[in-house]
Amino acid sequence: MLSTMQTKSKNPQPCGAVKPNPNVLSKRLGDEMVLFHLDTDHFYELNGTGARFWELLNAGHDPVRIRAQMTEEFAVDPNELEAEAETFLASLRRENLISLDDE
């Protein structure tokens, strides 16, 4: 989903209330999305599914609702999507593109 982060977490952490970092700008470019972190000057490219995940997250949906919506929109096994989503969220968090409400 996020092209600059290819590592997979072996122990994904459960996600609580997640929100995009307010210092991250996003722009849809066709099927993909580009994120720009104002604090680090780093660009990130999201593929189509990552872009859709980001749009739903940015709209205020929690990860559980996002997975349900994406299961409806994409031909994907719910268990596979859950694992991919947890890995994706861990990558976003590691890069400080998102935060948990309690942070």
C-alpha positions in Angstrom: 0.0 0.0 0.0 2.8 2.4 0.9 5.6 2.1 -1.6 8.4 3.5 0.5 7.7 1.0 3.3 7.9 -2.6 2.3 8.6 -4.2 5.7 5.9 -6.4 7.3 5.2 -6.5 11.0 5.3 -10.0 12.4 3.2 -8.9 15.4 0.7 -6.2 14.3 -0.6 -4.1 17.2 -4.3 -3.6 17.6 -5.4 -0.2 16.6 -7.4 2.2 18.7 -8.6 5.6 17.5 -6.3 6.6 14.7 -6.0 10.0 13.1 -3.8 11.4 10.3 -1.0 13.7 11.4 -2.1 17.3 10.8 1.3 18.0 9.4 0.8 15.6 6.5 -0.6 16.8 3.2 -2.2 14.4 0.7 -3.0 14.7 -2.9 -4.8 12.2 -5.1 -3.0 11.6 -8.5 -5.2 9.2 -10.5 -5.4 5.9 -8.7 -2.5 6.8 -6.4 -2.0 9.3 -3.6 1.1 11.3 -2.6 1.6 12.2 1.1 4.1 15.0 2.1 5.2 15.2 5.7 5.8 18.9 6.5 8.1 18.2 9.5 10.4 15.8 7.7 10.1 16.9 4.0 9.5 13.3 3.0 7.2 12.2 0.2 5.3 8.9 0.3 3.4 7.2 -2.5 0.3 5.2 -1.8 -1.1 2.7 -4.3 -4.8 2.5 -5.1 -5.8 0.5 -2.0 -3.5 2.5 0.3 -4.9 5.7 -1.2 -8.5 4.6 -0.5 -7.5 3.6 3.1 -6.0 7.0 3.6 -9.1 8.7 2.3 -11.3 6.8 4.7 -9.0 7.5 7.6 -8.8 11.2 6.7 -12.6 11.2 6.6 -12.6 10.2 10.3 -13.4 6.5 10.0 -11.8 4.1 12.5 -9.7 1.1 11.2 -12.6 -1.4 11.8 -15.0 0.7 9.7 -12.3 1.2 7.0 -11.7 -2.5 6.7 -15.5 -3.2 6.4 -15.8 -0.5 3.7 -12.8 -1.8 1.8 -14.0 -5.4 2.0 -17.2 -4.1 0.2 -15.2 -2.1 -2.4 -12.4 -4.6 -3.2 -12.4 -8.3 -4.0 -10.3 -9.3 -1.1 -10.4 -11.9 1.7 -11.4 -10.1 5.0 -8.6 -11.9 6.9 -6.0 -10.9 4.3 -7.2 -7.3 4.4 -7.1 -7.2 8.2 -3.4 -8.4 8.2 -2.5 -5.9 5.4 -4.3 -3.1 7.1 -2.5 -3.7 10.4 0.8 -3.8 8.6 0.0 -0.6 6.7 -1.1 1.2 9.9 2.1 0.1 11.7 4.1 1.6 8.7 2.2 4.8 8.8 2.7 5.1 12.5 6.4 4.4 12.3 6.8 7.2 9.8 4.7 9.6 12.1 2.0 9.9 9.4 -0.7 8.9 11.8 -1.1 8.9 15.6 -3.3 7.3 18.2 -5.6 9.6 20.1 -3.8 8.8 23.4 -0.4 9.8 22.1 
